[in-house]
Amino acid sequence: MIEGECRIRPRYGEVDQMGYVYHANYVDYCHFARTELMRSFGINDKVLEENGIMMPVIEMNLKYKKPVGYDDEVRIITSIHNMPDTRMKFDFRFENLKGETVCLAKTTVVFVDSSNRKPKRVPVMISEALQSRILQGQDF
């Protein structure tokens, strides 16, 4: 398993009338956390675009456990459990400062060639980056 962590503080505009983070904002938080995990092994959206790689989300599942309010710091633990082939799956666990799980999420992305918009196998740059992380002690 490869794992990373980042933190967010919901902004005022991200909460609803009840004072809780609006549910759809968790989709953006997952994208942010996925991007930060990929960045931790040297790959970001700009690098992917420059190499003709797109990673559209084809599946997403969220389970809300506890509400989060404005400016409540949340830790997002993002993990990859398997080496990808044409798809890559990410798991997310959102925790409040008490260590309580406030949301669980899963996303699946597919690797797509930006020139022809067809699915492709995991790009070498991604598989090599994952292998490097495995050699550093994180493994599947």
N, C-alpha and C positions, 0 to 999 in steps of 0.2 A: 504494500500500500504506500502511496505517496500522499503526503499530507502537508497542508499549509494553513496559515491563519492570517486573518486581517481583522480590523475593527472598524466599526462605523458608529456614527452618532446621527440618528435621524434628524433631519432639518425640520423646521416648523412647517414648511409647505408639504411635507411628506406624511403628516398626520391628518386624520379625518376629524369630523365634528365631535367624535367621542374622545379625541385626544390620543388615539392609538395610531400606529403606523398603518396607513392604508394598505390593504392586502397586496395590491398589484405592485407596490414598491419593492416587495421581496424579489420579484423577477429581476429588477435592476440590481439589487444587492447581490443576487447570485451571479449575475454577469460580472459585476465588479470583483467578487471573490474568485471567480474562475480566471479572470484576467490577471489578478494578482498572483495566483498560484502559477500560471503559465509564465508570468514575468519572472518569478523566482528561479526558473530554470532557463532564462534568457530568451523567451519568446513572448512577444506581445502582438496586439492586433496590427500594428504598423508593419512589423516584420512579416506577419502572415500575408497581409495585403501585397507587400512588395514581392512576395514569392508566389503570388497567384493562388493563395489558399483562402478559402472561406470555411467557416465552421458554423453553419446555421443550426439552431436548436430545433430538434425534431420531436422532442418529448420533454415534458416538464411535469413534475408533481410536487406539490407543497402541502405540508400538514402543519397547521398553526396550533401551537400548544398553549401559549400565554401571550398576552398583549405586551407591546413595547410602545413607550411613549416618546414624545419629543425629547431629544437630547439624552435619552437613555443609551449609554454605551453598550454595544452588542459585539460579541466576538463571533466571527464566522470561521468555522473549521471546515476546510474544503479537502476532499480526498478523492483519489483515483484508486480503484481497487484492482483493475486489470489493465494489462497492456492493450492499447487500442488496435483495431484493424482498420475498418472503414468508419467506425463509430468510436466515440470516446464518451465514457460516462463519468459524471461528477456527482458526489454526494456532498451535501451541505448540512451542517449543524449550527444553528444560531443559539448562542447562550447569552444570558444576561450576566451582570457582574456577580450575582450570587451563584453562578455556575448552573443555573436552571436552563433546560432546553426550552426555547421559546418558539422554534420553528425547525422543521426538518424538510429538506428539499432534495430532489434528484433531477438532473438534466442529462439528456443525451444529445450530443452534437454529431454531425456527420461531416467528414472532410469532403470538400467540393472544390473542383478546379474552377477558378473564376473565369477562365476563358471560354469554357464550353458548358459550365454549370452542371457537370456530371460528377457523381460521387467518385471518390478515389481512395486508394489505400492510404494508411497513415503516412504522411510525409516523412522522409528520412530525418529532416531536422527535428521533428517532434519525437520520433522513436529514439534517436540518438540522445536527445536531451533527457528523456525518461530513463534510458539505460544509464546515463551518467548519474542521475539521482539514485538509481538502484545501487550503483557501485559506491556511492557515498553513505550507504547504510539504510536507505529506505527501499523496501522491496515489496513486491506483490505477494 
